[in-house]
Amino acid sequence: MLSQFTREEGSSKKCLSDLGSFPSDAYPVGRLDGDSEGLLLITNDKSLTDRLLNPKYKHERTYLVQVEGVVSNKAINKLCSGVEIRIRKSTIITAPAKAKLIDPPEWLPERHPPVRYRATIPTSWIELTISEGKNRQVRRMTAAVGFPTLRLVRASIGTFSVKNVLPDQIKEISGKELMEKLF
């Protein structure tokens, strides 16, 4: 699903308007690219949107990342220290992340379409928490340490989590609850 309200011309991919009716001034906060999945907040509160998107506030987002290969402790340590990535012809060093190897999340539904499968190449899962939001940052970070991303799931923003939430499910929450869970 695209994290936007309008379908791209000629595209058959679902978009947010396929989930139901939203206020005309609603905005998806923290876009997910077409190959990613997980939690997406939608709000019409402009100050909240700014607070969540403005890098100076450094709110944490946690991702579950299935990568190709058996991840080494050296790679995890690099992610925790910050890695060099390229974005739009510029080289940057990411802020230190929280990273750890995890077991495959049993609660996570199968991906449709499934991630490519290669019988001879193992995969690993990493839980990665960042407080930046550079373009395709998580994918670039795992590639920089030698482990390309196969599946990327935004598991949480602040204390909001997708755990036990079905794909395409919408949960409406009050502004007060939102502020309590995010800040």
N, C-alpha and C positions, 0 to 999 in steps of 0.2 A: 504494500500500500504506500502511496506517496504521501508525505507529510505536508500536504497542501490541500486547499479546498476545491481547486479547479483541476479538471482532468486536462492533461496535455493533449493537444490536437492529434488525433490518430492513435492515441494510446488506449490500450484496454486495461491498464493497471487501475486498481481501485484507488480512490482518493478519500479524504476525510468526509466530504459531503455524502459519500455512500453510507456513512455510519448513522446519519440522521440530520436533524436540523440544529444549527448553531446560530447564535446571534451574529448579525452581519459584521460586527467589529471584532469577532473572535480571531485569535491568532495562535498558531502552533508555536510553542516555545521549545527551542532546541531541536531543530529539524533532524530527522533520520534520513540517511540516503536510501535509495531504492533497494539496496542489498542488506539493509540493517533492519532490526526489529526491536520491539520493546516499548517502554514507557514514553509517552508523549503527553505533555501538559498543554491544554488549550485554554486560553483565557482572554477576556476582553479588558483586563486590568492593565493599563499601559505602564503603571509604575512597577507592577509585579514583573511584567515582561522585561522591562529595563533591568530590574534587579537580578533577574535570572540570566539575562544575556550579556550584561556588562561585565567584562573580565575583572574589573576591580573588586567585585564582590566574591569571587572565587568559591562559588558553591560547588559541592561535590556531586559527581555523577559516577555511578558504578556500572561497569559493563561486565558481562560474562562473554568471554571470547574463546571460541574454539579455533585452535591454530593447527597448522600442518606441522607434524613432527613431535618429538619428545622434548619438551621445554627443559632447559637446564637452569640450575640455580644461578649461573652467571647471567643468563638472560633476564631472570627475575630481578636480580640485583641492579642490572642496567636500567630496567624500567623504573625501579625505585629511586634511582639517582638522577634520571632525566636522560633522554636520548636525543641525538641529532637527527632531525628530519628535514625534508625539503618541502616547502609549500610555495607555489607560484614563483619558482626560480630563486627563492630565498632559503637559506639554511637557518634553522632555529634549533635551540636546545629546549626541549620540553621541561616544564616544571617537574620536580620529583613526584612520582605517582605512588600509590599503594598498590602493590601487586603480589599475588600469591597463586600458586597452583591449587586447583580445586578438582574434585571428582566431577564427572559429568552431572549437571543438575537434573535429578530425576523428575522434578516438578515441571520442567520445561517441555512443552509439547514439541512434537516433531516439526521440523521446518518444511513448509510447502512453497516451492519445490524443495526437495532435500538438498543438503550440501553435497557437493561432489564426493564420491566415495572411491577410494583407491585401496584395495586390499593389502597392498604391500607398504603403504605409508601410514604410520600411526598418527593419531591426533591427540592433543592435550587441551585442557581447559584452564583458562586464567581468569581470575577475578581482578579487574583493574579499575581503580578509582582515581579519577583525575579532577582537577579543579579549573582546567582550561577548556576551551572549546574550539580548537583550530580545525580547519577543514580536514575531514577524514583522519583525524589525529590518532585514534586508537589503531586503525589499520596501518598507518604509517609507522607508529611506534613498534607494533609487533613485527612488522617487516624489517625495521631497522635493527632488531636484535636477532634476525634470522628465522622468524617463524610467521609466515604469512597467515593472515586471518581468513578463516573459512566461514565462520558464523559469528555475528556480532549482535548481542542483545543488550539494550540499555535496561539494566535491572532495577536501578533506582535513581531518583533525584532527591537529594536530602534524605528524609526517612520515608518518602513515598516509594513503594516497591511494586513490581509487577507480579511478584510471587502470588500464586493462587488467583490470578486474573486471567480470564480467557482471552485469546486473540480477538480483536475487534470489539472488545467489551468497553463500554464507557461507564465511568463512575463520576457522578457529579458530586462536588464537595463545596463546602462553604468557604468564603474568603478567610474566615477565622481559622478553620481547620488547616487550610492551605498554609497560612502564615506560621502556624504552630509546627507543622511538619517540615517546613523548609528552612526556617530561620530560628 
